[in-house]
Amino acid sequence: MPLDPDIQYVLDGNALLHRVVWASVGSATFRDLIGLYCHYVTKKYHRATVVFDGYSDNLSTNQMKQHRRSSGKIGPIVTFMPDTKVT
């Protein structure tokens, strides 16, 4: 069934990471990987918003919130440049 181009899809970004065909990327950069990911989303869904919620698949959303609040830990800030090579 073809997708309706007038529908706005909201997608689970973490689940999509397992759907994209990651061919041998060799010396790919983050820019290359983002391009593959965006190409996949626009080809499959036309218009979409991708959401990365940061929750583990093993715990419920409420369990993750409780764990994060009780531990007092804040996640690390990860910074990379588009031309950084993926290792």
C-alpha positions as CSV (number, residue, x, y, z in Angstrom):
1,M,0.0,0.0,0.0
2,P,1.6,3.3,-1.0
3,L,2.0,5.9,1.7
4,D,-0.2,9.0,1.7
5,P,2.1,12.0,0.9
6,D,-0.2,14.3,2.9
7,I,0.3,12.4,6.1
8,Q,3.0,13.5,8.6
9,Y,4.7,10.5,10.2
10,V,6.4,10.5,13.6
11,L,9.0,7.7,13.7
12,D,11.0,6.1,16.5
13,G,14.6,7.0,15.5
14,N,16.2,4.2,17.6
15,A,14.1,1.6,15.9
16,L,14.9,3.0,12.5
17,L,18.6,2.6,13.1
18,H,17.9,-1.2,12.8
19,R,15.9,-0.7,9.6
20,V,18.4,1.3,7.5
21,V,20.6,-0.9,5.3
22,W,24.1,0.0,6.5
23,A,26.2,-1.2,3.5
24,S,30.0,-1.4,4.1
25,V,30.7,2.3,4.7
26,G,34.5,1.9,4.8
27,S,35.9,5.3,5.7
28,A,32.5,7.0,6.1
29,T,31.9,10.2,8.0
30,F,29.0,11.1,10.2
31,R,27.8,13.3,7.3
32,D,27.7,10.1,5.1
33,L,25.7,8.2,7.7
34,I,23.3,11.0,8.3
35,G,22.8,11.2,4.5
36,L,22.0,7.4,4.3
37,Y,19.6,7.7,7.3
38,C,17.8,10.8,5.8
39,H,17.6,9.2,2.4
40,Y,16.0,6.1,3.9
41,V,13.4,8.1,5.8
42,T,12.4,10.3,2.9
43,K,12.2,7.4,0.5
44,K,10.1,5.3,2.8
45,Y,7.9,8.0,4.5
46,H,8.1,11.1,2.4
47,R,7.3,13.5,5.3
48,A,8.4,12.4,8.7
49,T,9.6,13.6,12.1
50,V,12.2,11.3,13.7
51,V,12.3,11.2,17.5
52,F,15.1,9.8,19.6
53,D,13.7,9.5,23.1
54,G,16.8,8.2,24.8
55,Y,15.1,5.4,26.6
56,S,16.4,1.8,26.8
57,D,14.3,-0.9,25.1
58,N,14.7,-3.0,28.3
59,L,12.9,-0.6,30.7
60,S,9.7,1.2,30.5
61,T,9.6,5.0,30.1
62,N,8.6,5.4,33.8
63,Q,11.3,3.0,35.0
64,M,13.9,5.0,33.0
65,K,12.7,8.3,34.5
66,Q,12.8,6.9,38.0
67,H,16.2,5.5,37.5
68,R,17.6,8.7,36.1
69,R,16.1,10.9,38.8
70,S,17.2,8.7,41.7
71,S,20.8,8.3,40.4
72,G,21.4,12.1,40.1
73,K,23.4,11.4,36.9
74,I,23.2,13.5,33.8
75,G,24.0,11.9,30.4
76,P,27.2,12.9,28.7
77,I,27.3,15.5,26.0
78,V,28.7,14.1,22.8
79,T,30.0,16.4,20.2
80,F,31.2,15.5,16.8
81,M,31.7,17.2,13.5
82,P,30.0,16.2,10.3
83,D,33.4,15.2,8.7
84,T,34.5,13.1,11.7
85,K,35.3,9.6,10.5
86,V,33.2,6.7,11.9
87,T,35.3,4.0,13.5
